Amino acid sequence: MESKGKLHITTKKNGTFVEINISDSGKGIGEEEFKRLGTPFYTTKDTCTGLGTMACYKIVDSLKREVHVKSKLNIGTTHYLIKSLLV
């Protein structure tokens, strides 16, 4: 996301669960990038390793949860973490 972009983190309680949404106003994810999202060592940035998203997805998976992603080019991306138990 560019330096003047916006990041929004929202939560919504639904019974004993909470939904966590993380949205940005970045450039969005193109179709080819979307297919590789979470792949080890895949990055579109010059100074990144391509391990951050993969590590996040592995942690969520180990907790038996899911991440859903929606993105539109030139508008931004939202990651939805669903059915995370309230502690």
C-alpha positions in Angstrom: 0.0 0.0 0.0 1.3 3.4 -0.8 2.3 5.8 2.0 -1.0 7.8 1.8 -3.2 4.7 1.8 -5.6 3.8 4.4 -5.9 0.7 6.6 -9.1 -0.3 8.3 -9.5 -3.1 10.9 -13.0 -3.9 12.0 -14.5 -6.6 14.2 -18.0 -7.8 14.4 -19.4 -10.1 17.2 -21.7 -12.8 16.1 -22.8 -14.9 19.1 -19.6 -16.6 20.5 -17.6 -15.8 17.4 -16.0 -12.7 16.0 -15.3 -11.7 12.4 -12.1 -9.7 11.8 -11.8 -7.7 8.6 -8.6 -6.0 7.5 -9.0 -3.7 4.5 -6.6 -1.4 2.7 -6.8 1.2 -0.1 -3.8 -0.1 -1.9 -3.4 -1.0 -5.6 -5.4 -4.3 -5.2 -4.4 -7.7 -6.3 -4.4 -8.7 -10.0 -5.6 -12.2 -11.2 -2.1 -13.7 -11.5 -1.0 -12.3 -8.1 -4.2 -13.6 -6.5 -3.4 -17.1 -7.7 0.0 -17.0 -5.9 -1.2 -15.3 -2.7 0.3 -17.1 0.3 2.9 -19.0 -1.8 6.3 -19.1 -0.1 8.8 -16.6 -1.4 6.3 -14.9 -3.7 6.4 -11.1 -3.4 5.7 -8.1 -5.6 7.9 -5.9 -3.4 11.7 -5.2 -3.7 12.5 -5.5 0.0 10.2 -8.3 1.2 10.8 -12.1 1.5 7.4 -13.3 0.5 6.9 -15.2 3.8 4.6 -12.9 5.8 1.2 -13.8 4.1 2.1 -17.4 4.0 3.0 -17.4 7.7 -0.3 -15.7 8.6 -2.3 -18.2 6.5 -0.5 -21.2 8.2 -1.2 -19.8 11.7 -4.9 -19.3 10.8 -5.1 -22.8 9.3 -3.5 -24.3 12.4 -6.3 -22.8 14.4 -8.8 -24.5 12.1 -10.0 -21.1 10.8 -10.2 -19.6 7.3 -9.2 -16.4 5.6 -11.2 -15.2 2.6 -9.8 -12.4 0.4 -11.6 -10.0 -1.9 -9.7 -7.5 -4.0 -10.3 -5.0 -6.8 -7.5 -3.4 -8.9 -6.9 0.2 -8.0 -9.4 0.1 -5.1 -7.9 -2.2 -2.5 -8.0 -5.6 -0.7 -9.9 -7.0 2.3 -8.9 -10.1 4.2 -11.8 -11.7 6.2 -10.9 -13.9 9.2 -14.1 -15.8 10.0 -15.3 -17.8 12.9 -12.5 -17.0 15.3 -13.6 -18.1 18.8 -13.8 -15.4 21.4 -11.5 -16.0 24.3 
